[in-house]
């Protein structure tokens, strides 16, 4: 996986005066070619010149949006104005995880949630550790940040967050509580992606204790549920402390026997190993592309099939959660303190939103029980849809379009 142990990573960035709350410039007439000036990003050029961002990309296939240079020429011809994607209206509160009346596999409402990282500190954004930076730099623990993120998630058509969570009482736990509190009365349902087992010094008992703690959130009205049961996502399955168990699967079996012997919560495991379905209630894939294997997301059909085949063979219902992603770039994280399992850093171009739509199309044909977006704000890995300096709210609005397609 995928996580910085980030000394509660957070950040102030000053990049050529780009950040802050200054209003966007009004569209104006621009000469072509446009000459990149200090403070420009491709998205801001599109806004300034009244041109669609995606059309600018199409007119300049040789450029890398994240690496514009002062004095670089941007072709405006062949990039006519086009409508910016707009978010679908947020649904009215219903008090239950039924934000969509459209049903998918197993008769569940079609929900789309997003991986959410709650550990940033305002000092991160100036370190050069990310390929892009937020349009508004922030501390994850600020109440205004959490409120803004929930509003943006709803604007994007999301039904909730999977908040990456380390242990009771730490900032990830405190910020999960804030997500639940500020979602109150709204049709927005969140849960945790459980990570206690990857912390240094973790033991099987510490995992049991942490899971018992997490299950205490199950009574909250804004916790994500399936058929009335709290959903918990897990990651890095193989990194669980064995403490005498012969395998990771058996270690998890022993843990669940202590924590949830009657299956009162829904446990979703990360990965492609169907053997985890003997313990867990479903599978999802976190990383759907790799340095070694571009286009791995196209295997979504076979990933889903492994779950459906296990279900058919055993007669026990299991959930397949499909993953979509707008892009990836963790090349700037190399050499920094990291809790992630080692893997080669790489970048996958967003192609003006085309890559995102390809990952969505690959998943939509598998009849997923739920869609999980990676991610709302994983800046270290460059997979975020949160409004940024480079892209503005383009990916927030594109997500709203994809969510609407899924739910219709």
Number of C-alpha atoms within 10 A of each C-alpha: 18 18 17 17 15 16 11 19 17 21 20 18 21 12 14 10 11 19 18 13 9 8 6 9 11 9 14 11 8 14 12 11 12 15 16 17 15 13 14 21 21 24 22 21 25 22 18 17 18 18 24 21 26 22 18 25 23 16 17 18 11 8 16 14 21 13 12 18 15 12 11 12 16 20 16 21 14 11 19 14 15 12 8 14 16 16 20 17 12 19 15 11 14 12 15 18 25 22 24 18 12 14 15 17 14 12 9 18 19 24 27 28 26 25 24 25 22 25 22 24 20 16 16 24 23 16 12 13 18 20 20 21 28 23 18 16 25 21 21 23 20 12 13 12 16 23 16 12 19 21 17 20 24 22 19 29 28 29 26 29 30 26 23 25 26 20 22 15 10 11 18 23 20 15 23 23 15 17 27 23 15 18 21 16 13 21 22 34 27 28 28 25 23 23 22 24 25 23 14 8 8 14 17 20 14 15 22 21 17 19 21 14 14 19 16 10 16 20 11 14 21 25 25 26 20 14 12 15 16 23 23 24 22 21 23 18 20 16 15 23 21 17 12 9 14 9 14 17 21 16 21 23 18 17 20 18 14 15 20 16 12 9 14 14 20 21 21 24 27 22 19 16 14 19 11 21 21 15 21 23 21 24 27 27 21 23 17 21 21 17 13 11 9 11 15 14 24 17 15 24 17 12 23 22 14 16 25 17 13 17 17 12 9 10 9 12 15 23 23 25 24 30 27 29 28 28 24 26 20 21 17 18 17 11 7 11 12 15 15 13 11 9 11 10 16 15 18 18 15 18 17 21 19 14 18 21 19 17 24 26 17 17 23 20 12 18 18 25 21 21 24 23 24 27 27 27 22 22 25 24 25 23 27 27 30 24 21 22 23 23 24 20 21 22 22 26 22 22 30 23 17 21 23 18 11 21 17 11
